[in-house]
Amino acid sequence: MKILIADDHELFREGLRHVLGQLEDNVEVVEAGDFPQAFALAESHPDTDIVLLDLNMPGAQWDDGLTRLRAILPGEVPVVVLSAADDRRSVLQAVEIGAAGFIPKTSSSRVMLSALKLVLSGGVYLPPALIERSTPRGEGLSPAVVEQAMSILTPRQREVLGLLGEGKSNKEIARILELAEGTVKLHVTAILKALNVNNRTRAVVAAAQMGLTSAPQ
């Protein structure tokens, strides 16, 4: 497994390397200390399995940096944001741009490892504080979109969305609901279209706002 760490604090990168060594044997880590280095490594290491990105690094505004990094990487490579800031607005903005997860730097190594395993399996991890039944005005889906989506989604699709909201991967959802994985993929596509969102991470937020899930443990 190859992991790209992009963080401007060498001490944090060193600690993270030790944590990542517990993921599996033979983990290869490449490191960047700013956005330009992250861009260059993303281009020179197309076989990267996952990227751990600090938002506040030199070389670019974080939203522009995340957008460019997302454009360089193959679509299937997840970018997980590691940040000292875990406010709702920053998380949602990172999700909109294409982050596959958001892990606060205050998380324990156990939580971080669990979150990374979830993302690597095709799931989504967001801070439990974000996954609430209520979403402040202006930071979630509009009431009209929620009402329309609830009227469009079938009962089975609501079940799938609820499991998406718990961060489950398509394979896990298929096993829980006793469906073919291809059927789950079709349901997920229909759900994203109904919610008018472009990634499953945003669907996790939507599921929480719609009251279809509770905070993951």
Phi and psi in degrees as GROMACS dihedral restraints (atoms count N, CA, C in turn):
[ dihedral_restraints ]
;  ai    aj    ak    al  type     phi  dphi    fc
    3     4     5     6     1  -114.0    20    10
    4     5     6     7     1   127.8    20    10
    6     7     8     9     1  -123.8    20    10
    7     8     9    10     1   130.8    20    10
    9    10    11    12     1   -98.7    20    10
   10    11    12    13     1   120.3    20    10
   12    13    14    15     1  -102.9    20    10
   13    14    15    16     1   124.6    20    10
   15    16    17    18     1  -120.8    20    10
   16    17    18    19     1   103.1    20    10
   18    19    20    21     1  -155.6    20    10
   19    20    21    22     1   138.5    20    10
   21    22    23    24     1   -86.8    20    10
   22    23    24    25     1     2.6    20    10
   24    25    26    27     1  -106.4    20    10
   25    26    27    28     1   109.9    20    10
   27    28    29    30     1   -61.8    20    10
   28    29    30    31     1   -37.5    20    10
   30    31    32    33     1   -63.8    20    10
   31    32    33    34     1   -38.9    20    10
   33    34    35    36     1   -67.8    20    10
   34    35    36    37     1   -40.5    20    10
   36    37    38    39     1   -61.0    20    10
   37    38    39    40     1   -40.7    20    10
   39    40    41    42     1   -63.4    20    10
   40    41    42    43     1   -44.2    20    10
   42    43    44    45     1   -64.7    20    10
   43    44    45    46     1   -38.3    20    10
   45    46    47    48     1   -67.2    20    10
   46    47    48    49     1   -35.1    20    10
   48    49    50    51     1   -58.8    20    10
   49    50    51    52     1   -41.8    20    10
   51    52    53    54     1   -65.5    20    10
   52    53    54    55     1   -39.2    20    10
   54    55    56    57     1   -65.6    20    10
   55    56    57    58     1   -44.8    20    10
   57    58    59    60     1   -65.8    20    10
   58    59    60    61     1   -24.1    20    10
   60    61    62    63     1   -63.9    20    10
   61    62    63    64     1   -15.9    20    10
   63    64    65    66     1   -88.5    20    10
   64    65    66    67     1    -7.8    20    10
   66    67    68    69     1   -65.1    20    10
   67    68    69    70     1   -50.5    20    10
   69    70    71    72     1  -168.6    20    10
   70    71    72    73     1   173.0    20    10
   72    73    74    75     1   -71.9    20    10
   73    74    75    76     1   153.6    20    10
   75    76    77    78     1    60.6    20    10
   76    77    78    79     1    45.4    20    10
   78    79    80    81     1   -82.9    20    10
   79    80    81    82     1   124.8    20    10
   81    82    83    84     1  -101.6    20    10
   82    83    84    85     1   128.4    20    10
   84    85    86    87     1  -116.3    20    10
   85    86    87    88     1   129.3    20    10
   87    88    89    90     1  -114.4    20    10
   88    89    90    91     1   145.0    20    10
   90    91    92    93     1  -126.0    20    10
   91    92    93    94     1   142.4    20    10
   93    94    95    96     1  -128.5    20    10
   94    95    96    97     1   142.5    20    10
   96    97    98    99     1  -104.9    20    10
   97    98    99   100     1    -3.3    20    10
   99   100   101   102     1  -156.3    20    10
  100   101   102   103     1   175.4    20    10
  102   103   104   105     1   -65.3    20    10
  103   104   105   106     1   -44.0    20    10
  105   106   107   108     1   -57.1    20    10
  106   107   108   109     1   -40.3    20    10
  108   109   110   111     1   -65.3    20    10
  109   110   111   112     1   -38.5    20    10
  111   112   113   114     1   -63.5    20    10
  112   113   114   115     1   -42.3    20    10
  114   115   116   117     1   -60.9    20    10
  115   116   117   118     1   -46.1    20    10
  117   118   119   120     1   -63.7    20    10
  118   119   120   121     1   -41.9    20    10
  120   121   122   123     1   -70.3    20    10
  121   122   123   124     1   -35.0    20    10
  123   124   125   126     1   -63.3    20    10
  124   125   126   127     1   -37.1    20    10
  126   127   128   129     1   -73.6    20    10
  127   128   129   130     1   -37.8    20    10
  129   130   131   132     1   -86.5    20    10
  130   131   132   133     1    -9.9    20    10
  132   133   134   135     1  -127.4    20    10
  133   134   135   136     1    68.6    20    10
  135   136   137   138     1   -66.4    20    10
  136   137   138   139     1   -12.1    20    10
  138   139   140   141     1   -91.1    20    10
  139   140   141   142     1    14.4    20    10
  141   142   143   144     1   -61.8    20    10
  142   143   144   145     1   138.1    20    10
  144   145   146   147     1   -91.7    20    10
  145   146   147   148     1   -32.0    20    10
  147   148   149   150     1  -159.9    20    10
  148   149   150   151     1   148.5    20    10
  150   151   152   153     1  -118.1    20    10
  151   152   153   154     1   131.9    20    10
  153   154   155   156     1  -109.6    20    10
  154   155   156   157     1   115.5    20    10
  156   157   158   159     1  -121.2    20    10
  157   158   159   160     1   126.3    20    10
  159   160   161   162     1   -84.3    20    10
  160   161   162   163     1   133.8    20    10
  162   163   164   165     1   -72.4    20    10
  163   164   165   166     1   -35.7    20    10
  165   166   167   168     1   -98.5    20    10
  166   167   168   169     1    83.7    20    10
  168   169   170   171     1  -127.7    20    10
  169   170   171   172     1   155.8    20    10
  171   172   173   174     1   -66.6    20    10
  172   173   174   175     1   156.8    20    10
  174   175   176   177     1   105.5    20    10
  175   176   177   178     1   -16.5    20    10
  177   178   179   180     1  -172.4    20    10
  178   179   180   181     1   155.3    20    10
  180   181   182   183     1   -66.8    20    10
  181   182   183   184     1   143.1    20    10
  183   184   185   186     1   -60.1    20    10
  184   185   186   187     1   -37.9    20    10
  186   187   188   189     1   -69.3    20    10
  187   188   189   190     1   -40.2    20    10
  189   190   191   192     1   -66.3    20    10
  190   191   192   193     1   -39.6    20    10
  192   193   194   195     1   -64.0    20    10
  193   194   195   196     1   -43.8    20    10
  195   196   197   198     1   -65.3    20    10
  196   197   198   199     1   -40.6    20    10
  198   199   200   201     1   -61.7    20    10
  199   200   201   202     1   -45.8    20    10
  201   202   203   204     1   -67.5    20    10
  202   203   204   205     1   -42.0    20    10
  204   205   206   207     1   -62.5    20    10
  205   206   207   208     1   -41.1    20    10
  207   208   209   210     1   -63.0    20    10
  208   209   210   211     1   -34.4    20    10
  210   211   212   213     1   -73.1    20    10
  211   212   213   214     1   -32.3    20    10
  213   214   215   216     1   -74.3    20    10
  214   215   216   217     1   -41.5    20    10
  216   217   218   219     1   -74.6    20    10
  217   218   219   220     1   150.2    20    10
  219   220   221   222     1   -57.9    20    10
  220   221   222   223     1   148.5    20    10
  222   223   224   225     1   -59.3    20    10
  223   224   225   226     1   -27.9    20    10
  225   226   227   228     1   -84.4    20    10
  226   227   228   229     1    -5.9    20    10
  228   229   230   231     1   -85.3    20    10
  229   230   231   232     1   116.6    20    10
  231   232   233   234     1   -76.7    20    10
  232   233   234   235     1   142.2    20    10
  234   235   236   237     1  -110.7    20    10
  235   236   237   238     1   117.5    20    10
  237   238   239   240     1  -106.7    20    10
  238   239   240   241     1   125.7    20    10
  240   241   242   243     1   -83.3    20    10
  241   242   243   244     1   128.8    20    10
  243   244   245   246     1  -112.5    20    10
  244   245   246   247     1   118.8    20    10
  246   247   248   249     1  -146.9    20    10
  247   248   249   250     1   149.3    20    10
  249   250   251   252     1   -74.7    20    10
  250   251   252   253     1   -20.0    20    10
  252   253   254   255     1   -97.8    20    10
  253   254   255   256     1   123.5    20    10
  255   256   257   258     1  -125.4    20    10
  256   257   258   259     1    30.9    20    10
  258   259   260   261     1   -68.8    20    10
  259   260   261   262     1   150.6    20    10
  261   262   263   264     1   -55.6    20    10
  262   263   264   265     1   -42.4    20    10
  264   265   266   267     1   -65.3    20    10
  265   266   267   268     1   -41.6    20    10
  267   268   269   270     1   -64.9    20    10
  268   269   270   271     1   -41.2    20    10
  270   271   272   273     1   -61.5    20    10
  271   272   273   274     1   -48.9    20    10
  273   274   275   276     1   -63.8    20    10
  274   275   276   277     1   -38.1    20    10
  276   277   278   279     1   -66.4    20    10
  277   278   279   280     1   -41.4    20    10
  279   280   281   282     1   -63.2    20    10
  280   281   282   283     1   -38.8    20    10
  282   283   284   285     1   -63.5    20    10
  283   284   285   286     1   -43.3    20    10
  285   286   287   288     1   -59.7    20    10
  286   287   288   289     1   -38.2    20    10
  288   289   290   291     1   -73.1    20    10
  289   290   291   292     1   -28.1    20    10
  291   292   293   294     1   134.5    20    10
  292   293   294   295     1    11.5    20    10
  294   295   296   297     1   -66.0    20    10
  295   296   297   298     1   140.7    20    10
  297   298   299   300     1   -94.0    20    10
  298   299   300   301     1    -0.8    20    10
  300   301   302   303     1  -178.0    20    10
  301   302   303   304     1   164.0    20    10
  303   304   305   306     1  -144.2    20    10
  304   305   306   307     1   111.4    20    10
  306   307   308   309     1  -115.8    20    10
  307   308   309   310     1   116.8    20    10
  309   310   311   312     1   -62.8    20    10
  310   311   312   313     1   142.8    20    10
  312   313   314   315     1   -66.8    20    10
  313   314   315   316     1   -14.7    20    10
  315   316   317   318     1   -79.1    20    10
  316   317   318   319     1    -4.9    20    10
  318   319   320   321     1   -66.7    20    10
  319   320   321   322     1   150.3    20    10
  321   322   323   324     1   -73.5    20    10
  322   323   324   325     1   163.2    20    10
  324   325   326   327     1   -62.4    20    10
  325   326   327   328     1   -34.6    20    10
  327   328   329   330     1   -63.9    20    10
  328   329   330   331     1   -45.6    20    10
  330   331   332   333     1   -64.2    20    10
  331   332   333   334     1   -42.0    20    10
  333   334   335   336     1   -62.8    20    10
  334   335   336   337     1   -44.2    20    10
  336   337   338   339     1   -64.1    20    10
  337   338   339   340     1   -42.3    20    10
  339   340   341   342     1   -62.8    20    10
  340   341   342   343     1   -41.9    20    10
  342   343   344   345     1   -64.0    20    10
  343   344   345   346     1   -43.1    20    10
  345   346   347   348     1   -67.2    20    10
  346   347   348   349     1   -39.1    20    10
  348   349   350   351     1   -62.8    20    10
  349   350   351   352     1   -38.0    20    10
  351   352   353   354     1   -63.4    20    10
  352   353   354   355     1   -46.7    20    10
  354   355   356   357     1   -65.3    20    10
  355   356   357   358     1   -41.8    20    10
  357   358   359   360     1   -65.1    20    10
  358   359   360   361     1   -24.6    20    10
  360   361   362   363     1   -85.6    20    10
  361   362   363   364     1     0.0    20    10
  363   364   365   366     1   102.0    20    10
  364   365   366   367     1     4.7    20    10
  366   367   368   369     1   -90.9    20    10
  367   368   369   370     1  -167.0    20    10
  369   370   371   372     1  -134.4    20    10
  370   371   372   373     1   138.9    20    10
  372   373   374   375     1  -124.0    20    10
  373   374   375   376     1   127.9    20    10
  375   376   377   378     1  -131.2    20    10
  376   377   378   379     1   154.8    20    10
  378   379   380   381     1   -57.4    20    10
  379   380   381   382     1   133.0    20    10
  381   382   383   384     1   -52.8    20    10
  382   383   384   385     1   -32.5    20    10
  384   385   386   387     1   -61.9    20    10
  385   386   387   388     1   -25.7    20    10
  387   388   389   390     1   -79.9    20    10
  388   389   390   391     1   -33.8    20    10
  390   391   392   393     1   -83.7    20    10
  391   392   393   394     1    80.5    20    10
  393   394   395   396     1  -122.6    20    10
  394   395   396   397     1   163.7    20    10
  396   397   398   399     1   -74.2    20    10
  397   398   399   400     1   -21.4    20    10
  399   400   401   402     1  -111.8    20    10
  400   401   402   403     1   138.7    20    10
  402   403   404   405     1  -124.1    20    10
  403   404   405   406     1   126.0    20    10
  405   406   407   408     1   -54.2    20    10
  406   407   408   409     1   146.9    20    10
  408   409   410   411     1   -55.6    20    10
  409   410   411   412     1   135.2    20    10
  411   412   413   414     1    88.8    20    10
  412   413   414   415     1    -6.5    20    10
  414   415   416   417     1  -115.3    20    10
  415   416   417   418     1     3.5    20    10
  417   418   419   420     1  -135.4    20    10
  418   419   420   421     1  -161.7    20    10
  420   421   422   423     1   -69.8    20    10
  421   422   423   424     1   149.0    20    10
  423   424   425   426     1   -70.3    20    10
  424   425   426   427     1   152.3    20    10
  426   427   428   429     1   -54.4    20    10
  427   428   429   430     1   -36.0    20    10
  429   430   431   432     1   -64.8    20    10
  430   431   432   433     1   -42.0    20    10
  432   433   434   435     1   -66.5    20    10
  433   434   435   436     1   -41.3    20    10
  435   436   437   438     1   -61.1    20    10
  436   437   438   439     1   -47.0    20    10
  438   439   440   441     1   -63.1    20    10
  439   440   441   442     1   -42.6    20    10
  441   442   443   444     1   -64.7    20    10
  442   443   444   445     1   -43.6    20    10
  444   445   446   447     1   -63.2    20    10
  445   446   447   448     1   -42.6    20    10
  447   448   449   450     1   -63.7    20    10
  448   449   450   451     1   -31.0    20    10
  450   451   452   453     1   -78.3    20    10
  451   452   453   454     1   -26.4    20    10
  453   454   455   456     1   -85.9    20    10
  454   455   456   457     1   -40.7    20    10
  456   457   458   459     1   -67.4    20    10
  457   458   459   460     1   137.0    20    10
  459   460   461   462     1   -77.7    20    10
  460   461   462   463     1   163.3    20    10
  462   463   464   465     1   -54.3    20    10
  463   464   465   466     1   -40.6    20    10
  465   466   467   468     1   -64.8    20    10
  466   467   468   469     1   -40.3    20    10
  468   469   470   471     1   -66.6    20    10
  469   470   471   472     1   -32.4    20    10
  471   472   473   474     1   -66.6    20    10
  472   473   474   475     1   -36.9    20    10
  474   475   476   477     1   -62.7    20    10
  475   476   477   478     1   -45.2    20    10
  477   478   479   480     1   -62.3    20    10
  478   479   480   481     1   -43.3    20    10
  480   481   482   483     1   -63.4    20    10
  481   482   483   484     1   -39.6    20    10
  483   484   485   486     1   -61.0    20    10
  484   485   486   487     1   -40.4    20    10
  486   487   488   489     1   -72.0    20    10
  487   488   489   490     1   -34.4    20    10
  489   490   491   492     1   -58.6    20    10
  490   491   492   493     1   -40.9    20    10
  492   493   494   495     1   -63.3    20    10
  493   494   495   496     1   -21.8    20    10
  495   496   497   498     1   -90.9    20    10
  496   497   498   499     1     5.1    20    10
  498   499   500   501     1    85.3    20    10
  499   500   501   502     1     8.1    20    10
  501   502   503   504     1   -68.2    20    10
  502   503   504   505     1   145.4    20    10
  504   505   506   507     1   -80.9    20    10
  505   506   507   508     1   167.3    20    10
  507   508   509   510     1   -58.0    20    10
  508   509   510   511     1   -39.6    20    10
  510   511   512   513     1   -64.1    20    10
  511   512   513   514     1   -42.0    20    10
  513   514   515   516     1   -67.0    20    10
  514   515   516   517     1   -41.1    20    10
  516   517   518   519     1   -62.8    20    10
  517   518   519   520     1   -42.3    20    10
  519   520   521   522     1   -60.1    20    10
  520   521   522   523     1   -41.5    20    10
  522   523   524   525     1   -68.3    20    10
  523   524   525   526     1   -43.4    20    10
  525   526   527   528     1   -65.1    20    10
  526   527   528   529     1   -43.3    20    10
  528   529   530   531     1   -92.4    20    10
  529   530   531   532     1    -0.1    20    10
  531   532   533   534     1    57.3    20    10
  532   533   534   535     1    50.7    20    10
  534   535   536   537     1  -121.0    20    10
  535   536   537   538     1   161.9    20    10
  537   538   539   540     1   -71.6    20    10
  538   539   540   541     1   145.2    20    10
  540   541   542   543     1   -61.6    20    10
  541   542   543   544     1   -34.4    20    10
  543   544   545   546     1   -62.6    20    10
  544   545   546   547     1   -36.1    20    10
  546   547   548   549     1   -66.1    20    10
  547   548   549   550     1   -40.8    20    10
  549   550   551   552     1   -61.7    20    10
  550   551   552   553     1   -41.8    20    10
  552   553   554   555     1   -60.6    20    10
  553   554   555   556     1   -40.0    20    10
  555   556   557   558     1   -64.5    20    10
  556   557   558   559     1   -41.4    20    10
  558   559   560   561     1   -63.5    20    10
  559   560   561   562     1   -42.8    20    10
  561   562   563   564     1   -62.5    20    10
  562   563   564   565     1   -42.2    20    10
  564   565   566   567     1   -59.6    20    10
  565   566   567   568     1   -44.2    20    10
  567   568   569   570     1   -65.3    20    10
  568   569   570   571     1   -37.5    20    10
  570   571   572   573     1   -65.2    20    10
  571   572   573   574     1   -46.1    20    10
  573   574   575   576     1   -61.0    20    10
  574   575   576   577     1   -39.6    20    10
  576   577   578   579     1   -66.4    20    10
  577   578   579   580     1   -42.5    20    10
  579   580   581   582     1   -64.7    20    10
  580   581   582   583     1   -35.7    20    10
  582   583   584   585     1   -84.7    20    10
  583   584   585   586     1   -11.2    20    10
  585   586   587   588     1    59.5    20    10
  586   587   588   589     1    43.9    20    10
  588   589   590   591     1  -122.7    20    10
  589   590   591   592     1   160.5    20    10
  591   592   593   594     1  -112.2    20    10
  592   593   594   595     1     5.7    20    10
  594   595   596   597     1  -153.7    20    10
  595   596   597   598     1   158.7    20    10
  597   598   599   600     1   -70.7    20    10
  598   599   600   601     1   -24.2    20    10
  600   601   602   603     1   -63.6    20    10
  601   602   603   604     1   -41.3    20    10
  603   604   605   606     1   -67.2    20    10
  604   605   606   607     1   -31.8    20    10
  606   607   608   609     1   -66.0    20    10
  607   608   609   610     1   -30.7    20    10
  609   610   611   612     1   -61.4    20    10
  610   611   612   613     1   -44.6    20    10
  612   613   614   615     1   -63.6    20    10
  613   614   615   616     1   -42.7    20    10
  615   616   617   618     1   -61.8    20    10
  616   617   618   619     1   -41.9    20    10
  618   619   620   621     1   -60.1    20    10
  619   620   621   622     1   -40.1    20    10
  621   622   623   624     1   -65.7    20    10
  622   623   624   625     1   -42.9    20    10
  624   625   626   627     1   -64.8    20    10
  625   626   627   628     1   -32.3    20    10
  627   628   629   630     1   -85.4    20    10
  628   629   630   631     1     0.1    20    10
  630   631   632   633     1    73.9    20    10
  631   632   633   634     1    24.7    20    10
  633   634   635   636     1   -95.5    20    10
  634   635   636   637     1    -1.0    20    10
  636   637   638   639     1  -151.1    20    10
  637   638   639   640     1   171.8    20    10
  639   640   641   642     1  -126.1    20    10
  640   641   642   643     1   170.2    20    10
  642   643   644   645     1   -60.0    20    10
  643   644   645   646     1   131.1    20    10
  645   646   647   648     1   -67.9    20    10
  646   647   648   649     1   149.6    20    10
